[in-house]
Amino acid sequence: MKGTTVTLYEKVETGKDPLGNPIYEETPIEVGDVLIGEPTTDDVDTSISLFSKKITYMLGIPKGDTHNWVDKHVSWVDSYGHTFHVRTFGYPITGIEANIPTRWHQKIRCEQYG
């Protein structure tokens, strides 16, 4: 199996508005070897029940990755040149790295937008 390079957008505080609320800017970070897959029917049903959101993609995150994937904008370009934009939701489903034989140990739920 081969992963894809995706762009994870990290929010960075760039200042404050006149009322003192933080202003954020999204900084793109490329993350390689990410698996992109379809959710199962059970995944979709569970996400609608728990989060009132419909999963459109599941991302497999490689072992050793330390990025924060909670409530983030993620994008990638497929082999046909189409760009996909998703937003992650919920917490990553994480396994114990040493007990998983593949290169990936986290699953991230995503909903499509844009």
trRosetta pair geometry for C-beta under 8 A, 3 or more apart (Angstrom, degrees):
i j d omega theta_ij theta_ji phi_ij phi_ji
1 35 6.8 3 158 -102 129 118
1 102 7.6 2 46 -149 134 121
2 33 7.9 -96 -173 -127 53 70
3 32 6.7 109 101 158 118 60
3 33 3.5 89 59 -166 141 42
3 34 5.0 123 -174 38 118 22
3 35 5.2 -79 -108 -58 88 57
3 60 7.2 -124 -106 82 110 101
3 62 6.6 -77 -33 -58 169 110
3 103 7.7 -110 -26 92 125 128
3 104 7.5 138 -77 -67 128 120
4 33 7.8 120 37 -112 23 12
4 34 5.7 -54 65 67 69 79
4 35 7.6 107 15 -109 84 21
4 36 5.7 -20 30 -6 132 115
4 76 5.7 67 132 -164 129 145
5 30 5.5 3 -178 -172 111 105
5 31 6.9 161 -153 81 62 39
5 32 4.7 -25 -98 -105 86 67
5 33 7.7 22 -78 -16 60 40
5 34 7.2 99 -119 21 18 98
5 76 7.1 158 95 -128 50 102
6 30 7.5 159 82 -150 34 57
6 31 5.5 -18 63 62 83 92
6 34 4.8 -42 3 48 117 148
6 36 7.5 130 -68 -65 125 115
6 59 7.2 -40 -10 -134 167 133
6 74 5.4 13 162 -176 127 105
6 75 6.8 160 -167 80 81 33
6 76 4.3 -58 -112 -70 78 112
7 28 4.9 -20 -170 -157 115 108
7 29 7.0 138 -160 66 61 38
7 30 5.8 -36 -99 -94 67 62
7 31 7.7 153 -106 17 18 77
7 74 6.8 157 81 -158 54 54
7 75 4.9 -13 57 61 106 85
7 76 6.7 171 12 -76 75 56
8 28 7.5 131 70 -156 40 54
8 29 4.9 -31 68 67 91 95
8 30 7.8 155 19 -103 77 12
8 31 5.3 38 -9 -9 118 122
8 67 5.8 57 113 170 166 156
8 69 7.3 -79 -133 -106 132 74
8 72 5.8 8 -162 151 89 142
8 73 7.9 135 -161 84 44 55
8 74 5.5 -16 -102 -106 62 86
9 26 4.0 7 177 -175 117 118
9 27 6.8 145 -158 63 62 34
9 28 5.6 -32 -98 -93 73 59
9 29 7.5 165 -92 18 24 77
9 72 6.2 166 62 -177 69 90
9 73 4.2 -10 44 72 127 101
9 74 7.1 -151 9 -77 82 38
9 75 7.6 45 -29 2 109 97
10 26 7.0 141 68 -155 34 61
10 27 5.0 -28 64 61 90 93
10 29 5.8 39 -10 -8 111 123
10 67 7.5 -117 -76 -152 112 105
10 68 7.4 93 -119 53 97 99
10 72 7.3 -22 -89 -132 46 121
11 24 4.3 -4 -170 -174 104 135
11 25 7.4 140 -152 68 58 29
11 26 5.9 -38 -92 -95 58 64
11 27 7.8 154 -103 14 10 81
12 24 6.6 137 65 -155 33 76
12 25 5.6 -32 64 65 88 81
12 26 7.7 137 15 -115 80 16
12 27 5.1 37 -9 -14 125 122
13 22 4.9 -56 -131 -166 113 122
13 23 7.0 104 -157 69 65 49
13 24 5.8 -49 -94 -96 49 71
14 23 5.4 -62 64 99 87 96
14 24 6.7 125 7 -134 89 20
14 25 4.7 44 -29 -5 136 113
15 22 7.6 149 91 -154 32 56
15 23 4.8 -5 68 46 78 118
16 20 5.4 -14 -178 -143 129 34
16 21 6.5 141 -157 68 76 30
16 22 6.0 -51 -101 -100 67 41
16 23 6.4 -176 -101 -2 13 92
17 20 7.2 -48 68 22 67 17
17 21 5.0 -5 36 58 109 87
17 22 7.9 15 -1 81 83 5
17 23 5.7 117 -48 -57 81 105
26 73 6.4 -13 -138 47 149 132
29 67 6.9 176 98 -111 144 136
31 34 5.7 61 111 -43 102 123
31 61 7.8 -26 156 -136 140 87
31 62 8.0 -172 169 24 99 105
31 65 6.6 50 -154 -131 124 129
31 67 6.4 -79 -86 -2 138 153
32 62 7.6 -4 96 0 65 146
33 62 4.6 41 103 -56 115 140
33 103 6.7 -69 166 128 131 135
33 104 7.9 -160 142 -75 95 95
34 59 5.5 -14 178 -168 114 103
34 60 6.5 156 -170 72 57 60
34 61 6.2 -10 -122 -104 90 50
34 62 6.8 -100 -82 -18 54 90
34 76 7.8 -139 75 -77 125 144
35 59 6.7 142 77 -166 61 47
35 60 3.2 9 49 43 115 118
35 104 5.7 -49 3 -66 122 164
36 57 5.9 -24 -164 -166 87 125
36 58 7.8 147 -158 77 40 49
36 59 6.1 -15 -101 -107 62 69
36 60 7.7 -121 -49 19 26 82
36 76 6.7 -130 -65 56 149 158
37 57 6.9 129 71 -162 35 72
37 58 5.0 -28 72 64 90 95
37 59 7.9 163 26 -89 74 24
37 60 6.8 45 3 -21 115 105
38 57 6.9 -62 -100 -116 40 53
38 58 7.1 25 118 16 10 94
39 43 3.6 -124 -176 90 111 138
39 44 5.4 136 105 -51 127 78
39 47 7.5 -24 -174 -8 166 136
39 55 4.2 60 -27 113 161 129
39 56 7.5 170 5 151 112 3
39 57 7.2 169 -28 -152 89 7
39 58 5.1 119 -79 -36 76 108
39 109 7.5 38 -88 -128 134 82
40 43 4.7 107 51 0 72 101
40 44 7.3 -136 96 -3 43 84
41 44 5.7 -53 -152 35 35 111
41 45 6.3 33 153 -16 67 107
42 45 5.8 -54 -144 39 32 110
42 46 6.1 31 158 -18 66 110
43 46 5.9 -60 -146 39 26 109
43 47 6.2 23 158 -19 64 109
43 55 5.3 -59 137 54 104 156
43 58 6.8 -54 -171 -65 163 127
43 109 7.4 -175 -178 -110 109 104
44 47 6.0 -58 -146 36 27 108
44 48 6.5 24 157 -17 63 107
44 54 6.2 16 -152 -153 90 79
44 55 5.4 -127 -96 47 61 97
45 48 6.0 -59 -151 36 29 108
45 49 6.3 25 155 -16 65 110
46 49 5.7 -59 -147 39 31 110
46 50 5.9 8 165 -2 69 115
47 50 6.3 -63 -133 49 26 97
47 51 5.3 -34 -171 39 67 114
47 53 5.7 -69 160 81 104 74
47 54 6.4 118 101 -127 121 25
47 55 4.5 134 0 -27 165 99
47 89 7.8 99 -154 85 112 119
47 90 7.4 -106 -123 -25 91 143
47 109 5.9 164 -105 -158 130 143
48 51 7.4 -62 -98 59 12 71
48 52 6.5 39 -162 -120 51 29
48 53 7.1 -141 -95 62 47 28
48 54 5.9 19 -76 -86 95 70
50 90 7.5 53 113 -96 127 127
51 89 5.8 117 -172 135 153 131
51 90 5.9 -86 -72 -58 143 106
51 109 7.8 150 13 116 161 153
53 89 5.5 37 68 65 163 165
53 109 7.8 112 98 141 120 124
53 111 5.0 -89 176 -60 113 144
54 111 6.1 100 71 -121 58 105
55 58 6.7 24 178 -63 128 80
55 109 5.0 -84 -106 -157 112 96
55 110 6.7 78 -149 58 73 45
55 111 6.6 -94 -109 -78 31 69
56 86 6.8 -149 67 -116 112 117
56 110 6.2 -69 58 103 79 83
56 111 5.7 92 5 -140 100 40
56 112 4.1 -38 55 -15 163 103
57 84 7.7 85 -37 155 154 144
57 86 5.7 -82 42 -93 125 160
57 110 4.4 -19 68 66 91 121
57 112 6.9 89 -6 -60 103 94
58 107 5.4 -14 -176 -166 112 102
58 108 6.9 147 -164 69 57 49
58 109 6.5 -27 -108 -102 73 46
58 110 7.0 -177 -89 17 24 91
59 69 7.7 -148 78 -157 134 141
59 74 7.0 -36 -61 127 156 168
59 88 7.5 -60 22 -97 130 111
59 107 7.1 145 73 -158 49 48
59 108 4.2 -14 56 54 103 107
59 110 6.1 70 -19 -26 102 126
60 104 3.9 25 163 178 107 158
60 106 7.2 142 -159 77 45 54
60 107 6.2 -22 -97 -99 61 67
61 65 5.0 -106 169 50 106 149
61 69 6.7 -106 -74 -53 148 154
61 92 6.9 -33 15 -140 142 138
61 104 6.1 129 69 -152 32 92
61 105 7.1 -56 82 59 81 58
61 106 3.9 -14 49 65 115 109
61 107 7.6 -154 9 -72 87 19
61 108 6.2 73 -35 -21 113 111
62 65 5.4 108 69 -32 73 112
62 103 5.4 -22 -135 144 90 95
62 104 5.5 -67 -97 -97 42 69
62 105 7.8 42 175 15 24 77
63 97 4.9 103 -137 -136 117 114
63 100 7.7 179 -74 76 119 117
63 103 6.0 -120 10 -176 100 52
63 104 6.7 -149 -30 -109 72 18
63 105 4.9 67 -87 -3 82 117
64 97 7.9 89 -45 -125 59 147
65 106 7.3 -101 61 25 119 132
68 72 7.1 142 110 -54 76 130
69 72 5.7 -98 -156 20 42 131
69 74 8.0 10 -145 -59 89 131
69 88 5.3 -95 164 154 82 174
69 92 5.4 71 66 -60 127 116
69 106 7.4 145 23 137 154 142
69 108 4.9 -90 155 -108 142 137
70 88 6.7 -128 -137 109 17 120
70 90 7.8 -115 -130 101 80 25
70 91 6.1 -13 -99 -106 110 59
70 92 7.5 -98 -66 -21 77 82
71 87 7.1 1 -156 175 50 98
71 88 6.2 -114 -66 83 13 83
71 89 6.4 49 -88 -106 65 55
72 87 7.1 -179 88 -152 31 61
72 88 5.0 17 46 29 76 116
73 85 6.9 -16 -166 -167 95 94
73 86 7.7 154 -154 84 49 42
73 87 5.7 -30 -96 -100 58 76
74 85 7.6 153 82 -155 45 48
74 86 5.2 -21 65 67 93 90
74 87 7.5 155 18 -100 78 25
74 88 6.2 62 -8 -36 120 99
74 110 6.7 -77 50 -117 125 134
75 83 6.1 9 -177 -178 113 97
75 84 6.3 170 -150 86 64 53
75 85 4.8 -18 -98 -99 99 67
75 86 7.4 162 -85 20 48 66
76 83 7.4 177 92 -147 30 59
76 84 5.6 -7 58 53 75 98
77 81 6.4 -16 -176 -146 109 32
77 82 6.9 158 -154 78 63 35
77 83 5.1 -31 -96 -93 77 70
77 84 7.7 172 -90 13 28 74
78 81 7.2 -43 71 23 70 19
78 82 5.0 0 36 56 109 89
78 84 6.8 62 -32 -16 99 112
84 112 6.9 -67 -167 -127 97 107
85 112 7.1 101 82 -158 58 68
85 113 6.0 -66 107 76 101 68
85 114 4.0 -7 67 61 139 135
86 110 3.8 28 162 177 138 123
86 111 6.4 152 -159 74 86 31
86 112 5.3 -51 -100 -97 83 53
86 113 7.0 119 -124 20 33 73
87 110 6.7 147 70 -153 31 75
87 111 5.7 -22 60 61 85 85
87 113 5.9 15 -7 12 108 124
88 108 5.1 -41 -131 173 122 116
88 109 6.6 111 -158 76 69 57
88 110 5.4 -46 -94 -94 57 76
89 109 5.6 -58 65 95 74 107
89 110 7.4 133 13 -112 77 29
89 111 6.2 18 -1 -3 124 107
90 109 5.0 35 44 39 122 130
92 106 4.4 -6 177 -168 129 118
92 107 6.7 148 -165 68 74 42
92 108 5.3 -37 -108 -86 86 77
93 106 6.7 143 73 -161 51 60
93 107 4.3 -12 56 56 108 99
93 108 7.8 -160 20 -68 76 31
93 109 8.0 78 -13 -33 104 90
94 105 6.4 39 -157 136 69 89
94 106 4.9 -15 -100 -104 74 88
95 99 6.5 -118 162 76 105 101
95 100 4.7 92 108 -52 137 131
95 105 4.8 -122 61 -164 90 83
95 106 7.4 -154 18 -75 71 44
96 99 4.4 51 80 19 105 113
96 100 6.9 159 77 -16 53 92
96 105 7.5 -100 89 -160 14 129
97 100 6.3 -72 -147 36 29 103
97 105 4.9 -56 -98 -78 67 167
100 104 7.5 -86 139 86 138 47
100 105 4.9 157 49 -106 152 89
102 105 7.8 174 78 -63 85 62
